[in-house]
Amino acid sequence: MLPKVLLLPALLLCLLLNGKEAESKKYMRCELTRVLVETYRFQKTLMSNWICLVEHESFLDTNKVTRNENNSKNYGLFQINSKDYCAEGRPGGLCNMKCEDLSNDDISDDIACAQRIQQRDGFKYWKGWNRYCRNTRNLPNLDVTCKLSTLSPIRTLNLF
C-alpha cells in the first residue's frame, strides 16, 4: 500500500498518462483499412498503397512525430512535413493547418491533407512509400487479410 504522501502524485501521473492515451491511437492494419473505406470513403483500388505507406511512415501511430535533418518535422499517421504542408504553432502550409493538429487521434484533418498531397504529388511524396511500397509485389493483400472487397462506405441517413 502506498503512503498517503505518494498517493496524490501517483494519481496525478495516472490522470496525465490517461489523458495522453486519449489523444493518440495506434491502429491495427485491418482496423485502419475499415475506417478509411467505411468512414472516409477511400477508393479500394488504392487502399494497399495507403496502408503500406502508413505502416512504413508512422507504424500506424497517430501521435508519431519525426525530426528531419533539415530541422523540419513529420507529423501524424501520414507523416506530413512541416516545411511544405503545415506550420508549427499556427495554421499554414499548403494544407493551411497547424502541424500539431496532425498528431492526435482525430485523423480527419490528416486525411484531408494526405489526400491533397497525393493528388498534388502522388504517393512518391512519401519516402516510406518510395522505399517499400512502390513495387506492387510489396503491397499488402488487403482482400485476403482484411476482407477489403466486403467493405463499403457507411451510408448516412438523410432525415430531411
Secondary structure per residue as TSV (DSSP state, phi and psi in degrees):
chain	resnum	aa	ss	phi	psi
A	1	M	-	360.0	135.3
A	2	L	-	-75.8	139.8
A	3	P	-	-63.2	151.8
A	4	K	H	-57.8	-30.9
A	5	V	H	-64.1	-34.4
A	6	L	H	-89.1	-14.0
A	7	L	H	-64.9	-46.5
A	8	L	H	-64.0	-49.4
A	9	P	H	-60.3	-36.9
A	10	A	H	-65.4	-41.0
A	11	L	H	-64.8	-43.7
A	12	L	H	-62.5	-40.9
A	13	L	H	-61.7	-43.5
A	14	C	H	-61.5	-42.4
A	15	L	H	-64.7	-42.1
A	16	L	H	-63.6	-46.1
A	17	L	H	-65.5	-38.6
A	18	N	H	-64.9	-41.3
A	19	G	H	-62.9	-37.6
A	20	K	H	-65.7	-39.2
A	21	E	H	-59.8	-37.6
A	22	A	H	-69.8	-19.2
A	23	E	H	-89.4	-12.3
A	24	S	-	-132.3	161.0
A	25	K	-	-144.7	137.6
A	26	K	B	-108.4	110.8
A	27	Y	-	-81.7	158.5
A	28	M	-	-97.2	155.4
A	29	R	H	-52.6	-54.2
A	30	C	H	-71.4	-31.9
A	31	E	H	-62.3	-47.1
A	32	L	H	-67.0	-39.5
A	33	T	H	-56.0	-48.6
A	34	R	H	-61.1	-45.0
A	35	V	I	-62.7	-44.8
A	36	L	I	-65.5	-39.5
A	37	V	I	-77.1	-51.5
A	38	E	I	-74.7	-43.8
A	39	T	I	-90.2	-40.7
A	40	Y	T	-106.7	4.3
A	41	R	-	56.7	39.6
A	42	F	-	-66.9	146.3
A	43	Q	-	-68.9	132.1
A	44	K	G	-63.2	-31.8
A	45	T	G	-64.6	-22.9
A	46	L	G	-106.3	-0.8
A	47	M	H	-58.9	-40.4
A	48	S	H	-61.2	-37.3
A	49	N	H	-66.0	-45.8
A	50	W	H	-62.4	-46.3
A	51	I	H	-66.2	-43.9
A	52	C	H	-59.3	-44.9
A	53	L	H	-57.5	-51.5
A	54	V	H	-65.7	-37.8
A	55	E	H	-61.9	-36.9
A	56	H	H	-91.4	-19.6
A	57	E	H	-87.4	-51.5
A	58	S	T	-120.8	-1.5
A	59	F	T	57.9	34.6
A	60	L	T	66.1	24.1
A	61	D	B	-107.4	118.5
A	62	T	T	-70.7	-17.1
A	63	N	T	-96.9	1.6
A	64	K	-	-68.3	131.4
A	65	V	E	-131.0	128.9
A	66	T	E	-122.6	128.7
A	67	R	E	-87.5	133.1
A	68	N	-	-100.2	164.6
A	69	E	T	-61.2	-29.2
A	70	N	T	-87.2	15.2
A	71	N	S	70.7	6.1
A	72	S	-	-84.8	171.1
A	73	K	E	-131.3	152.4
A	74	N	E	-106.6	135.7
A	75	Y	E	-121.3	139.3
A	76	G	T	76.9	-165.9
A	77	L	T	-55.6	-41.4
A	78	F	T	-98.8	2.4
A	79	Q	T	51.5	61.7
A	80	I	E	-83.3	132.2
A	81	N	E	-83.6	137.9
A	82	S	T	-73.0	-16.5
A	83	K	T	-74.5	-37.0
A	84	D	T	-112.1	-40.8
A	85	Y	T	-109.8	-14.6
A	86	C	-	-147.5	170.3
A	87	A	B	-126.9	145.8
A	88	E	S	-81.4	127.5
A	89	G	S	83.8	-8.4
A	90	R	S	-159.2	157.6
A	91	P	S	-64.3	140.4
A	92	G	B	178.7	-172.1
A	93	G	T	72.2	-179.1
A	94	L	T	-66.2	-20.1
A	95	C	T	-96.8	-2.6
A	96	N	T	49.8	56.3
A	97	M	B	-145.2	159.7
A	98	K	B	-77.0	130.9
A	99	C	G	-57.4	-38.7
A	100	E	G	-61.0	-26.1
A	101	D	G	-71.4	-11.1
A	102	L	G	-87.5	-8.0
A	103	S	S	-115.0	56.3
A	104	N	S	-142.1	-175.8
A	105	D	S	-82.5	-5.2
A	106	D	-	-85.9	102.6
A	107	I	-	-92.6	1.7
A	108	S	H	-62.0	-41.5
A	109	D	H	-71.5	-36.4
A	110	D	H	-59.5	-44.4
A	111	I	H	-64.2	-44.9
A	112	A	H	-58.7	-43.8
A	113	C	H	-71.0	-43.6
A	114	A	H	-61.2	-40.1
A	115	Q	H	-66.8	-35.9
A	116	R	H	-63.9	-43.6
A	117	I	H	-61.6	-46.8
A	118	Q	H	-62.8	-39.9
A	119	Q	H	-67.1	-36.0
A	120	R	H	-80.6	-47.7
A	121	D	H	-115.7	-9.6
A	122	G	-	76.8	179.8
A	123	F	G	-66.0	-19.0
A	124	K	G	-62.9	-15.3
A	125	Y	G	-57.5	-35.3
A	126	W	-	-92.2	123.3
A	127	K	H	-62.4	-37.9
A	128	G	H	-61.5	-39.2
A	129	W	I	-68.1	-44.7
A	130	N	I	-58.8	-42.5
A	131	R	I	-76.6	-39.7
A	132	Y	I	-113.3	-23.3
A	133	C	I	-114.9	-12.0
A	134	R	S	-57.6	-40.8
A	135	N	S	-77.9	115.8
A	136	T	G	-59.5	-22.5
A	137	R	G	-67.1	-18.7
A	138	N	G	-90.5	-6.0
A	139	L	S	-75.7	142.9
A	140	P	-	-68.3	143.6
A	141	N	-	-88.2	88.4
A	142	L	H	-70.9	-20.7
A	143	D	H	-69.0	-36.3
A	144	V	H	-78.7	-50.7
A	145	T	H	-76.3	-32.6
A	146	C	H	-123.8	4.9
A	147	K	-	55.5	46.8
A	148	L	G	-53.8	-39.6
A	149	S	G	-63.8	-20.5
A	150	T	G	-87.2	-9.9
A	151	L	-	-85.0	145.1
A	152	S	-	-149.7	155.6
A	153	P	-	-57.0	141.8
A	154	I	-	-73.8	130.3
A	155	R	-	-84.4	138.9
A	156	T	-	-98.2	142.4
A	157	L	-	-75.9	135.2
A	158	N	-	-99.5	104.4
A	159	L	-	-87.7	-9.5
A	160	F	-	-116.0	360.0
